[in-house]
Structures are given as C-alpha cells and as structure tokens.
C-alpha cells in the first residue's frame, strides 16, 4: 500500500516547524470572465465556502464566487474543478480550519502518548503530524496526506523499522524520498502533491519535501509512531 501523495490562493506557512494556515486572500475583479466550465449553481456549502475564501457571505453563487472556488479546487487537485461549493471542497476547507485551530499545541487532548519519549504522532482526523518528546513539542504540527477510503493508514502504536532516503516504489514505479517505514508498506515520505489533494494516499503518510526531510533528520530506526483518529471521508 505504498504510494505518493502532489486569482485566489490559500496560503500555508510553517514557522519554526509549526503549521499556520493564513487567512485566504482574494484578489478577483468582479468583471473577470469565467471559464465555460464554471458552475454557477449554488452549492450546499455555499455560505461556509464563501466565508472561508473571504467572499461576501450571501449564500448565492456568483461568477466571482465560482472563479474563487475553482481556483481553490485547481490548487489542491479537487475534481471536478468547476467552482461548485460541494461536500468535498468544504471538507477540505474544514480540515484546514481544524489544522489552524491546533496551533502549537496539537496534543492538547493528550491522545498521543507522552510516556514514550520521542514519538511521531499522526492524527488522521485533522490530517496533522508532529514529533514530541514526552509532552514537549519537538517539530510541527504539519499537514499530512494519509490513506484514502479503502487503503486507510492503519491506527495504533508502531515503530520505524526501515529507512530509505532515495526509496523507489517497485509497486507504483515512483520515487518516495525520505521514506521511513513503520507499518508494512506504510511510510512517512515526501510528495510534491498538495497535502489537501483528495482522495488521499495508498496508506502512506505523505509530507512536503521540507517536512519529510526534517522527519528524516529527527527520527531514526526503532522510534515510535502513533497513529490515531479517522480521516474525513473514510
């Protein structure tokens, strides 16, 4: 189950290893001509999506709303990329909001063990990972992309058993840099895809190259990994 996880933009910044989702910035002219594929139907999550994107919240689809939603969908590989405020688009945005709310205290609820020393935590529900030592945050939290429905990242306490900095998947015939395997074919590894690209990986915990490299430098064979929660949509 090894795989790799790759006008308006939602900006994501990591400062000191901590994930911070900046408020979306919208710069769209009201007279911008929309593409023929833009869907002007009002979606079931219109108001929520408008608010997330910084659009006027009126619950009615407009050409500018459609273009803004479509740009967000294109950035994160959400299909169909037609500007419709549907369940998948809102689910992606809602995950971003949950990640933002985690701030620099992702283990506030104490779900990841603090009695193991250094451990890599993976919260499937919020699609977040971080490294802690006891109760001290060492790195993160960072957004991750975990297994899709049918190839979910398995939960429980694991250990890193194999590392391969320039790993090549013979199953999928793709590169998996900074691979650290902790559960069969499931590993931390880098990808160039958006961390919010649905539906997800084949089970691996995808990370950006920067974060995967940091995990490579901070972890080693034999260290603990704890996976918990449930990914939205699985």
N, C-alpha and C positions, 0 to 999 in steps of 0.2 A: 504494500500500500504506500509506496514511495512516489511522491510527485513534487512538482514545484508550484509554489504558489506564485505575475505582472498584470464681452465674455466674462465666466464665473469660475472661481476655484476656491475650494475649502482648504485652508492652509493648515498643515500639521507641522508642529515644531517639537523637537526634543531638546530640552535644555538640561544639561547635567545628567543626562540619561533618563529624565522624566518626561513622559509623553504629555504634551499640552496641545489641545485642539483649539486653534484660534477661531474666533467668530468668523463665519463666512463673509466674504467680501463680494458685493455685487456691483458690477460696473456694466450696465446694459442700457443702450439707448432705446427709448420707447418706440422709435420708428424702425428698429432693426428688422429687416425682412427675415422671416423664419423659413427654415427648410421645408420642403414639401412634406417630409415625413413627420413634422411636428404635430403632436396630438393635442388639439385644443379642447378635448373633453376634460371636464372637471373630475379629478381623481378622488378616491375615498379618503385620502390623507392630504388633501389639498392644503388645508389650514396649517397642519403640522409642518409640511414641506415648505410652505411659504415662509413660515416663521424661522425655520432652520436656515433658509437661504437669504434671510434679510429682505424678503419681498413684502410688499403691502399685504397684510393678512385679511383677505376678504372672502376666502373660500371659493373664489371663482377663477377659473383658468383664463389667462390672457396670453397673448403672443410673447410678452416679455417673461412671464412665468414659465411658459413652455420652453423657451430658449435657455433659461437659467437651470431648469430641471434637467434638460437634455445635456447641458454642459457637465453637470454633476455626474450624470449617468455615464457619459463618454469617458470622463476622467477615471472612473472606477470600474469600467467594463460591465455595467449593468445593461442587460438587454431585455426587451427591445429598447433601443436608445431613441425614444420618441417624445420625451418630455412629459410623460404621464405620471402623476403622483400616486403610484400604486404601492402595494404592500412591500415589495422587495426594496424599492427606493427608500421608503420610510423606515424599514427595518435596518437598512444600512446607516441611515442618519441617526436612528435611535441608539444603535451600537456606539456610534461616535460620541453621542451625548453621555452615555454611560462611561465611556473611557475618560472623557473630560472630567466627569464627576469624581473619578477615582483619585485625581490629583496626585499627590506624592505619598499617599497612604493607601495603597491598593489592598493591603491586608487588614484593613480596619476591622472587618468582621472576624478575623482570626481563622479563616478557612484553610489557609496554607500553614502547615506545621512550623512552629517556631522552636521546636526541641531537637532539630536535626542538624544544627549548624548551618553551613552554606547549602542552599537549596534553590533550584529554579522552579518557580511557580507558574502554572498555566491555568488561567481562568477562562474556560470555554464560553461562559455566559457573556462576559464582557469582551472576549477576544483580546485579552491582555496577558502579558507575561512580565515577570520581573525576577531578579535574583535578590535573595535576602540572606542574612546571616543571623540566626536567631530572629529577633524582632527588628533588626536593623536593615534598612533598605540599602542594598549594595548597587543595584543598577535597575533602571526602569521607573515606572512601568512603560512598556512599549506595546504598540498594537501588533497583533499577530493574525495570521490567516490559518485556521485549523481545518480539520476534515469536514467534508460535505456530508449531506444526508446519504447514508449507505456506506460511507467509509469514514465514520467519525473517529476522531482522535480518542483513543481509549483512556478512561479515567483511572486514577489510582496512584499509588506511590511506586515510582520506577527508579532505575539507576542508569546513568550513561555507561554503556558497555563497549562502544566503538566510536572512534572519531576519524574523519577523513576530510582533510581540508579542501581537497580538489576532487570530491567524490563525483563519480559518473554513474547515473542510474542505467543499468542494463535493461530494466523493465520498460522504462519510458524513453530511453535514449536521450536523456537530458542531463545537463550539468546541475549539480547540487552542492555549491560551495559551502564550506564551513559546516559540513554535516556532523552532527553529534547524535548518534542513535541511542534511544533509551527504551524502546518497546518494539521488538521485532524490527520491521522495516520503517518504523516511525522515528523521525529525527527532527531536531532543530536544523534548519538550513536556510540560506538566503534565496531570495527570488527578486525579480525585477517587476513583478506584478504589484498592483495596488493591494495593500493589506485589507481593503474592503471589497475586493473583487469576488463576487459570488460565482458559483455556489460555495467554493472552498477547495481545499486540497484533497489528496487521496489518503489523508491521515496525518501527514507531517505537519509540524508547526513551522509555517513559513514566516520569515522575517525579512526586513530590509537588509541589504548588504552591510550597512553600518552596524546594525544591531546584532546580526549574526556573527560578525567579526568580534564584537565586544563579548558576546557569549562565549565564543571560542577562546578568547583570552582569559576570561574569568572562571570558566568551568574546566573540568578535567574528567578523565575516566574514573568511574566509581562514585561520582557525586549524584546526589538525589535530585529527582524531578517529581513534582507533584502536580497532577492534572485533575481538575475538578470542574463541576458545573455542566452546562449543556449549551451547545452553540444554538443561537436562534435559527429556526428553520430546520432543525434536525429532530 
